[in-house]
Amino acid sequence: MPIPFRDQDDVEELGVAAYLRLEADAERPGYRGALFQINARGEPVEFTYNRVGTPSSFLWRPGDLRRSALKKLTASLLATCSRAPRLILCLAAQAPSELFSQDIRLSVPVARLAIAEETTGFSTLETHETLELDAAGEEAPVHLLWFPTPPAANSPERRLLQELHRRGLLHEPFERAGVGLHEVYGEPDDPATRP
């Protein structure tokens, strides 16, 4: 006869968080990206990836070409994932503020993450929030630029964010998504080619 028990670390009710990684494609003109979903423990749930090419044309302004490519790439990643996350996190250095405040509208909260030392553009449509050092020893406070608004205080989205923060999982999943992209496309990451 089994012994009754309860998992003290049951975080399944919190749902999953998606980490959007976008970078320049080192193999050809264009961009590649991944949408990496994890649960509150940091366990992988889903990994979706794709890449888009950009034309080498004098007809495009460089900023417009990048914006259009990142919009297409992000839309393709969102369309192919099989599970809806509670929230989406992306790096402010990789995802411009227009991506979610003007180009793509989502029904889940989106936060662009930046560390204190980064110079980051932001939109007046975004709401700024700062998270202090976490239990895992993040080196600097993390700035969150939310669109449309930050999750409410006791919402499942806020509790998921707090659990990820407590476990030191605000930045690390972006690294795993990058490793996944490099494994899929087979070339090393070159920081100079990132958007």
Secondary structure as UniProt FT lines:
FT   TURN            8..9
FT   HELIX           12..14
FT   STRAND          16..24
FT   STRAND          30..39
FT   TURN            40..41
FT   STRAND          44..53
FT   TURN            58..59
FT   HELIX           62..80
FT   STRAND          87..91
FT   TURN            92..94
FT   HELIX           99..103
FT   STRAND          110..115
FT   TURN            116..117
FT   TURN            124..125
FT   STRAND          127..131
FT   TURN            135..136
FT   STRAND          142..147
FT   TURN            153..154
FT   HELIX           156..166
FT   TURN            167..168
FT   HELIX           172..185
FT   HELIX           191..193
//
